[in-house]
Amino acid sequence: MLKMGFNEGCTWDGNRGCADQSLMADLKACAKYGFKGIDIRFDCLDKYLAEGGTLEELNAFMKANDIVPLSYNALCFFNMKQTAEEKQAVMDELDDIIKKCAALDCHMVVVVPSCDLNEKGIEATRQEIRDDAVAVLKEMVKKCEPTGLKLSLEFCGAPSMSINTFDDAYEIVKLVDSPLMGVTLDQYHFNGMRSDWSKLEKADGDKIFVWHLNDTE
């Protein structure tokens, strides 16, 4: 069943982040204009908590206004980590997100691939990037299994992103092979690196967990 929601990323400022944005204001706009779901940006949530808000208050407001937290957006740059410390930091962040999602009754986390590998001195083939992503996501799925929290891989259609086409993202999801693993399909990113339309036509729609509409032609 398709649920329509407001994606906080659509009003997020790439330069200032959530500095001029309020999670509570976005939720009030959802209530006013009839959006029954929201994708909560991680930095907007962090700002809300830093200003003294609580997860319990946030959850109560959403329930009172019949708003569902469709996803936590996002755990960023999860793959191609080079040290044990970097890899552990990703898993520690996921542990924290799992707790936050439980408090908010949120059942999905968008995960975003790493970027600028060449600038970081990391050389990897497309296959090596796929293999690494599959291994990391399988480990992440194990952490999510006790709560049933879903992971949704958002490929980003830019040359600097390590996973930047639907084709690669969907293949990774198939290899992870879990009901908790799916794809976030952003139509802007789909076109950004010329993802293969025929691959989308053949894809299992149940594996597309999130569809982001954007303000681009």
C-alpha positions in Angstrom: 0.0 0.0 0.0 1.5 3.3 -1.1 1.5 6.0 1.7 2.2 9.6 0.8 4.5 11.6 3.0 6.5 14.7 3.3 10.3 14.4 2.8 12.1 16.9 4.9 15.0 16.7 2.4 12.8 18.7 0.0 13.1 21.8 2.2 16.6 21.1 3.5 19.3 23.6 2.6 22.4 22.0 1.2 24.6 24.7 2.6 23.0 25.4 5.9 21.5 22.0 6.6 18.6 22.2 9.1 19.8 25.6 10.5 16.7 27.4 9.1 14.4 24.4 9.4 12.3 23.0 12.3 11.2 19.4 12.5 8.2 20.5 14.6 7.2 23.2 12.0 7.4 20.5 9.3 5.1 18.2 11.3 2.7 21.0 11.9 2.6 21.7 8.1 2.0 18.0 7.6 -1.0 18.2 10.0 -2.3 21.3 8.3 -2.0 20.2 4.7 -3.0 16.6 5.1 0.3 14.7 4.8 -0.1 11.5 6.8 3.6 10.5 6.8 7.0 12.1 7.0 10.6 11.2 6.2 12.5 12.6 9.2 15.9 14.0 8.4 18.6 12.9 10.9 20.1 16.4 11.3 16.7 18.0 11.8 15.9 15.4 14.5 19.3 16.1 16.1 18.6 19.8 16.1 15.2 19.2 17.7 16.7 17.1 20.5 19.6 19.6 21.0 17.0 22.3 21.6 15.4 20.4 24.4 12.7 18.3 22.6 12.2 14.7 23.4 11.5 11.6 21.4 8.5 10.9 23.6 7.0 14.4 22.9 7.7 14.0 19.2 6.0 10.6 19.1 3.0 11.9 21.0 2.5 14.8 18.6 2.6 12.5 15.5 0.1 10.1 17.0 -2.2 12.9 18.0 -2.1 14.2 14.5 -2.3 10.8 12.8 1.2 11.2 11.2 3.4 8.2 10.6 7.2 8.4 10.6 7.8 6.6 7.3 11.5 6.6 7.6 14.6 7.9 9.4 16.6 9.6 6.7 19.4 8.7 6.8 22.4 6.8 8.0 24.9 8.3 5.7 28.1 6.9 4.1 27.8 3.3 5.4 30.1 1.5 3.0 33.8 1.3 1.8 35.2 2.0 5.3 38.9 1.3 5.5 39.6 0.8 9.2 38.0 -1.3 12.0 37.3 2.0 13.8 35.4 3.4 10.8 33.4 0.2 10.4 32.5 0.1 14.1 31.4 3.8 14.0 28.8 2.8 11.3 27.4 0.0 13.5 27.4 2.2 16.6 25.4 4.8 14.7 23.0 2.1 13.6 22.6 1.0 17.2 21.6 4.6 18.2 19.2 4.9 15.2 17.5 1.6 16.2 16.8 3.0 19.7 15.5 6.3 18.2 13.3 4.5 15.7 11.8 2.3 18.5 10.9 5.4 20.5 9.3 7.0 17.5 7.5 3.9 16.2 9.5 4.3 13.0 10.1 1.1 11.0 12.5 2.1 8.2 16.0 3.6 7.9 17.3 5.0 4.6 21.0 4.2 4.1 23.2 6.4 1.8 26.4 5.2 0.2 29.8 6.8 0.7 31.1 9.4 -1.8 34.4 10.9 -3.1 36.3 7.6 -2.8 39.1 8.8 -5.1 39.6 11.9 -3.1 40.1 9.7 0.0 42.7 7.6 -1.9 40.4 4.6 -2.2 40.6 2.7 -5.5 37.8 0.1 -6.0 36.1 -1.5 -8.9 32.3 -1.5 -9.3 32.3 -5.2 -8.2 34.4 -4.5 -5.1 32.0 -1.7 -4.2 29.0 -4.1 -4.6 30.7 -6.8 -2.6 31.6 -4.4 0.3 28.0 -3.0 0.4 26.5 -6.5 0.5 28.8 -7.5 3.3 28.1 -4.4 5.4 24.3 -4.4 4.8 24.1 -8.1 5.7 25.7 -7.2 9.1 23.3 -4.3 9.5 20.3 -6.4 8.7 21.3 -8.8 11.5 21.2 -5.9 13.9 17.8 -4.9 12.7 16.2 -8.4 12.7 15.1 -8.4 16.4 13.0 -5.2 15.9 12.0 -5.8 12.2 13.5 -2.4 11.3 13.8 -2.2 7.5 16.8 -0.7 5.6 16.3 1.1 2.3 19.4 1.7 0.1 19.3 5.1 -1.6 21.5 5.3 -4.6 22.6 8.9 -5.4 22.9 9.9 -9.1 26.2 11.7 -9.1 29.6 10.5 -10.3 31.2 11.0 -6.9 28.8 8.6 -5.2 30.0 5.0 -4.8 26.5 3.5 -5.6 24.9 5.9 -8.1 22.5 3.9 -10.3 19.3 1.9 -9.6 20.9 -1.0 -11.4 23.7 -1.4 -8.9 21.5 -0.6 -5.9 18.9 -3.2 -6.9 21.5 -5.8 -7.5 23.0 -5.2 -4.0 19.5 -5.5 -2.5 18.9 -8.8 -4.3 22.3 -10.2 -3.0 21.5 -9.2 0.6 18.4 -11.2 0.1 16.3 -10.2 3.1 12.7 -9.0 3.5 14.2 -6.1 5.6 16.3 -4.8 2.7 15.0 -2.6 -0.1 15.7 0.4 -2.4 14.9 4.0 -2.1 14.0 5.2 -5.6 14.6 9.0 -6.0 13.5 9.9 -9.5 16.0 12.8 -9.6 18.8 10.4 -8.8 17.4 7.7 -11.2 17.9 10.1 -14.1 21.1 11.7 -12.7 23.4 8.8 -13.8 21.0 7.4 -16.5 19.8 4.3 -14.6 18.5 1.6 -16.9 14.7 1.9 -17.3 14.4 -1.7 -18.4 15.9 -2.8 -15.1 13.3 -0.8 -13.2 10.5 -2.4 -15.3 11.8 -5.9 -14.4 12.3 -5.1 -10.7 10.2 -6.5 -7.9 8.0 -3.6 -6.8 8.0 -5.0 -3.2 11.7 -4.3 -3.0 11.2 -0.6 -3.6 10.5 0.6 -0.1 10.6 4.4 -0.7 9.9 6.6 -3.7 11.1 10.2 -3.5 9.4 12.7 -5.8 11.5 15.9 -6.3 11.0 19.4 -7.5 12.8 18.9 -10.8 11.5 18.6 -14.3 
